[in-house]
Structures are given as C-alpha cells and as structure tokens.
Amino acid sequence: MTFYATQVLKMEKAIYPKKHLTRQLIQSKHFIDQHFGKPLQLDQIAAEGFLSKFYFVRLFKSLYGCSPYQYLIWVRIENAKQLLGAGFSLSDVCTAVGFESVTSFIGLFKKMTGYTPASYQKKNSNLREPGFRKN
C-alpha cells in the first residue's frame, strides 16, 4: 500500500470511524430526500437507518451539522422554491412539500429565504416573462 493510500485510510477513520453507522445515516437522509412531501416522524426516519431516535439525532447532527428536523425543513423549502419558480400556487406548493399549514409555511419560508413565497415567486417569475430571451 502506498503512503498516499495509507494517509487516506487514516483520514477516513478519523472522519468516519464507523462506516456502517455512516451508511445507516445516509440511508435515513435519502429517506428524507425521497419522502419530504409526506408527514414524517422521527421514529420513522430513524427506523430507516435501524437506529434509535436519540442516537440517530446525535449522529445525524455530528455528520451533517444540523438536526434531522432542520434538514427536513431545508429540503422542503428548497423544493418549494423550485415549485414557486415554476409558477405553482402557494397552496399547491405548501401541500406538495409537506406543510399542513400555509401560515407556518409562509413564516418558515420567509425566515429561511428572506422573502415571502409570493414575493419570491414574483421575483423569479420576472425572468420568464414572454419575450425574454437568454442570449
């Protein structure tokens, strides 16, 4: 084994000491990515990675730098931005990304983006007005 390969293995062990746990966390993260539009419970997400919910939260935060709930909200808001940019209505977007309340959706959207969903949509729809051509 070369010196470089040895160093890479040492770094990998330091960053990801337990590969099986990393794989389990990634599996749970993918579950969030694929099911963000549905009501998700922490027990359900942790079960996808075969972990207890308390251990899962600690591991997730140490690997990704945020809680699973914060990540879920971020995924929902990012998808909402895409749908709003595509011209979908506020209530349709709210439902599609998994929020039950339009009011809470508007509040979180504004907190995370600095814009209300309506102003975000207006700002981004100006780029797609008829007659606008990208050269």
C-alpha positions as CSV (number, residue, x, y, z in Angstrom):
1,M,0.0,0.0,0.0
2,T,1.3,3.4,-0.9
3,F,1.9,6.2,1.5
4,Y,-1.0,8.2,0.0
5,A,-3.4,5.3,0.3
6,T,-2.4,4.8,4.0
7,Q,-3.0,8.5,4.7
8,V,-6.4,8.4,3.1
9,L,-7.4,5.5,5.2
10,K,-6.2,7.2,8.4
11,M,-8.2,10.3,7.5
12,E,-11.3,8.3,6.6
13,K,-11.1,6.5,10.0
14,A,-10.7,9.8,11.8
15,I,-13.7,11.4,10.0
16,Y,-15.9,8.3,9.6
17,P,-14.8,5.9,12.3
18,K,-17.8,3.6,11.9
19,K,-18.7,3.1,8.2
20,H,-21.8,1.1,9.0
21,L,-23.2,4.0,11.0
22,T,-22.4,6.4,8.2
23,R,-24.2,4.2,5.7
24,Q,-27.2,4.0,8.1
25,L,-27.3,7.7,8.4
26,I,-27.1,8.2,4.6
27,Q,-29.9,5.8,4.2
28,S,-32.1,7.8,6.6
29,K,-31.1,11.0,4.8
30,H,-32.1,9.6,1.5
31,F,-35.4,8.6,3.0
32,I,-36.0,12.3,4.0
33,D,-35.0,13.4,0.5
34,Q,-37.5,11.0,-1.1
35,H,-40.4,11.4,1.3
36,F,-40.2,15.1,2.3
37,G,-43.7,15.8,1.0
38,K,-45.3,13.3,3.4
39,P,-45.8,13.7,7.1
40,L,-42.6,12.3,8.6
41,Q,-42.0,11.2,12.2
42,L,-38.5,11.0,13.8
43,D,-39.2,7.3,14.8
44,Q,-39.9,6.5,11.1
45,I,-36.8,8.3,9.8
46,A,-34.5,6.7,12.4
47,A,-36.0,3.3,11.8
48,E,-34.9,3.6,8.1
49,G,-31.3,3.5,9.4
50,F,-32.0,0.9,12.0
51,L,-31.1,3.3,14.8
52,S,-32.8,4.5,18.0
53,K,-34.2,8.0,17.5
54,F,-32.0,9.5,20.2
55,Y,-28.8,8.0,18.8
56,F,-29.9,8.9,15.3
57,V,-30.4,12.6,16.2
58,R,-26.9,12.8,17.7
59,L,-25.2,11.0,14.8
60,F,-27.1,13.0,12.2
61,K,-26.2,16.3,13.8
62,S,-22.5,15.3,14.1
63,L,-22.3,14.2,10.4
64,Y,-24.5,16.9,8.8
65,G,-24.2,19.8,11.2
66,C,-28.0,20.2,11.7
67,S,-30.8,18.2,13.2
68,P,-32.9,15.9,11.1
69,Y,-35.8,18.3,11.5
70,Q,-33.8,21.2,10.3
71,Y,-32.6,19.2,7.3
72,L,-36.2,18.2,6.5
73,I,-37.3,21.9,6.6
74,W,-34.4,22.9,4.4
75,V,-35.3,20.2,1.8
76,R,-38.9,21.3,1.9
77,I,-38.1,24.9,1.4
78,E,-35.6,24.2,-1.4
79,N,-38.3,22.2,-3.2
80,A,-40.8,24.9,-2.6
81,K,-38.5,27.4,-4.2
82,Q,-38.4,25.3,-7.4
83,L,-42.2,24.9,-7.5
84,L,-42.8,28.6,-6.8
85,G,-40.4,29.4,-9.6
86,A,-42.3,27.1,-11.9
87,G,-45.5,29.1,-11.2
88,F,-47.4,26.8,-8.9
89,S,-49.9,28.3,-6.5
90,L,-49.0,28.9,-2.9
91,S,-51.5,26.4,-1.5
92,D,-50.4,23.7,-4.0
93,V,-46.7,24.2,-3.1
94,C,-47.5,24.2,0.6
95,T,-49.2,20.8,0.3
96,A,-46.7,19.3,-2.2
97,V,-43.7,19.9,0.1
98,G,-45.4,18.6,3.2
99,F,-46.6,21.6,5.2
100,E,-50.0,21.3,6.8
101,S,-50.4,25.0,7.4
102,V,-50.0,27.7,4.9
103,T,-49.2,30.2,7.7
104,S,-46.4,28.1,9.1
105,F,-45.1,27.5,5.6
106,I,-45.0,31.3,4.9
107,G,-43.3,32.0,8.2
108,L,-40.6,29.4,7.7
109,F,-40.1,30.3,4.0
110,K,-39.6,34.0,4.9
111,K,-37.3,33.1,7.8
112,M,-35.1,30.9,5.6
113,T,-35.1,32.9,2.4
114,G,-35.8,36.5,3.4
115,Y,-38.8,36.6,1.1
116,T,-42.4,35.7,1.4
117,P,-43.4,32.9,-1.0
118,A,-45.4,35.4,-3.1
119,S,-42.5,37.9,-3.4
120,Y,-40.1,35.1,-4.2
121,Q,-42.4,33.9,-6.9
122,K,-42.8,37.4,-8.3
123,K,-39.1,38.0,-8.2
124,N,-38.3,34.7,-10.0
125,S,-41.2,34.9,-12.5
126,N,-39.9,38.2,-13.9
127,L,-37.1,36.2,-15.6
128,R,-39.6,34.1,-17.5
129,E,-41.9,36.7,-18.9
130,P,-42.9,36.3,-22.5
131,G,-40.4,38.0,-24.8
132,F,-37.5,37.5,-22.5
133,R,-34.7,35.6,-24.3
134,K,-31.5,34.4,-22.9
135,N,-28.6,35.1,-25.3
